[in-house]
Amino acid sequence: MIELTDKVIGPKYRILNPILELLLESGNEVLTDYTWSSNPTGYLCILKKPIDFDLIESRFVLPKSIHLNKQFGEVDYGLGAVIIRCA
């Protein structure tokens, strides 16, 4: 198990990069031509396929600031600051 931290230098989306990399390695794909979009409230990455939450939970120990929102198909850091979502 890899313990993730919410202490990252640089853009906040780097906090979820290990999760995104795992999802992409397992066969998911980014829907858009760019990985992360940004707006004044944060960053967003949209995936083509549903998020494999069991895979994430089997590989990572998540800090309390990262929420697996299974109901809406999202991985959310900082209550909307960085989101990975399925289309």
C-alpha positions in Angstrom: 0.0 0.0 0.0 1.2 3.4 -0.9 0.4 6.2 1.5 -0.6 9.4 -0.4 0.0 12.8 1.1 -1.7 16.1 0.4 1.7 17.9 0.8 2.8 18.4 -2.8 4.9 21.2 -4.3 3.5 22.8 -7.5 0.0 22.6 -9.0 -2.5 20.9 -6.7 -3.4 18.3 -9.4 -0.1 16.6 -8.6 -1.8 15.2 -5.5 -4.0 13.0 -7.6 -1.5 12.1 -10.2 -0.5 8.7 -8.6 -4.2 7.7 -8.7 -4.6 8.9 -12.3 -1.5 7.1 -13.4 -2.8 3.8 -11.8 -6.2 4.2 -13.6 -4.5 4.9 -16.9 -2.1 1.9 -16.5 -5.2 -0.3 -15.8 -6.8 0.6 -19.1 -8.7 3.8 -18.6 -8.2 6.8 -20.9 -8.4 10.6 -20.6 -11.5 11.8 -22.6 -10.0 15.1 -23.7 -6.9 16.2 -25.6 -5.4 17.5 -22.3 -5.0 15.7 -19.0 -6.0 18.5 -16.6 -8.3 21.5 -17.3 -8.4 24.4 -14.9 -10.7 27.2 -13.8 -10.6 29.6 -10.9 -12.0 26.9 -8.5 -9.5 24.1 -9.4 -8.5 21.3 -11.8 -10.5 18.6 -13.5 -9.6 15.4 -15.4 -12.3 13.5 -17.3 -11.9 9.8 -18.0 -13.6 7.7 -20.6 -14.5 4.7 -18.4 -15.8 4.4 -14.9 -13.3 4.8 -12.1 -12.2 1.5 -10.5 -12.5 2.5 -6.9 -11.6 -1.0 -5.6 -8.3 -0.7 -7.5 -7.6 2.6 -5.8 -8.5 1.3 -2.4 -6.3 -1.8 -2.9 -3.2 0.3 -3.7 -3.4 3.5 -1.7 -3.9 4.8 1.8 -5.6 8.1 1.3 -5.4 11.2 3.5 -8.8 12.5 4.7 -8.6 15.3 2.1 -9.0 12.8 -0.7 -12.6 11.5 -1.1 -13.7 8.6 -3.2 -17.2 9.8 -4.2 -18.5 6.5 -5.7 -22.1 7.9 -6.0 -20.9 10.5 -8.5 -18.0 8.6 -10.0 -15.3 11.0 -8.7 -12.0 11.2 -6.9 -12.1 14.5 -5.1 -9.3 16.4 -3.4 -10.0 19.4 -1.2 -13.8 19.5 -1.8 -13.6 20.4 -5.5 -10.0 21.7 -5.8 -8.9 18.7 -7.9 -11.3 16.2 -9.4 -11.0 13.0 -11.5 -14.3 12.2 -13.0 -15.7 9.7 -15.5 -17.7 11.0 -18.4 
